[in-house]
Amino acid sequence: MTGKSLRMLVAWTAQHDNGWVTTVLETPSGSFSAWVAREGEASSVDYAEDGPEHAKRAAEAALKIRTGHAECSNQCSGWTLHTHEVHLEDAEGPNLSSS
């Protein structure tokens, strides 16, 4: 028998006037991953930090390095918090025994 546990996935995103998005995601281990990408494109993680504020600053630094976006304008969104429910299979997995 399989079981599923519920975990809340927490992410912060900010849209920028140059078409890029900064993202911070809380990992299951409790650390925070930060990255930047053009809107609609995938990216790899740029930084792993120990708190959301550090990760936000890291994402903003990556944005500046990659795009030259030094300061947000009134067209940038600021950070927005998102939560998502994620259902995880439990460690036992399916019961494969037969009778």
N, C-alpha and C positions, 0 to 999 in steps of 0.2 A: 504494500500500500504506500502510495506516495503522499507526502504532506507538503504543504507550501507555507512559507512564512512570509509575512508582510514586512517590507522595509520601506521607509520613506526616503526617497532620493531627493536631496536638496541641491539646487543649482541657482546661481546668480548669473544673469546675463546683462550686458549693456550694448546697445546698438550705437554705432558712431556715424557721424556725418560723412565719413569717407567710404562707407559701405562695408566696414569691418565690424565684427562682433567680438567682444571679450566675454569669456565664460569661466566661471569657477564652479567646480563640482566637488561635493563632499564624497570621499571614497568610503567604502565599507570599513576600512581600517581607522577612519576618523581623521585622516589627513585630507588636504584639499589640493586638487589639481587645477591648474590654470592654463588657459590657452587663448590664442586669437586666431581668427580665420575670416576670410571674406564671407559675407552673408551667403548662406546656402551651401558653403563648402565645408568639407571635413578638415580636421587638423589633428596633429599629434599634440600631446601634452608638452607644454613649454616648461612648466615649473611644478614642483610638489612642495607645498608649504604646510605649516602646522596649524594655521588658523585662517579663517575666511578673509580677514582684513589684509593679512600678508599676501594671500593669494590674489586678491583684487589688485593690490599694488604691483605684484609681479606681472599680472596680465596687462595692466596699463603700461608697464615698462616695456613689455614685449611688443605692444601695439606701437609705441613710440619708436622702438628700434626698427621694426619691420616696415612701418609706413610713414614715419615722420610726424604722426599725429601727436603733437606735444601737449595740446590743451583741448578740452571738450568745449563745444559751442552750445548754444541753446537748441541746436538740432540733434544733439546727442541725447540718448534716453536716460542716462544714469543707470545705476544698478537696480535690477528687478529680481525679486526672489520668486522662485518657482519650486513647487514640491510635486513629486510624482510618486504614486504607489508602485512598488516593484514587488512581484511575487516570486520568491526564490524556492527552488526545490529543497527539501530538507536533506541533511547529510546522508540519510539512509538510502535515498533513491528508491526506485521501484522494487517491489518484492517480486523476484523472479523465480521463486520456488514453485514447483508444480506438485499436485497431489495425485 
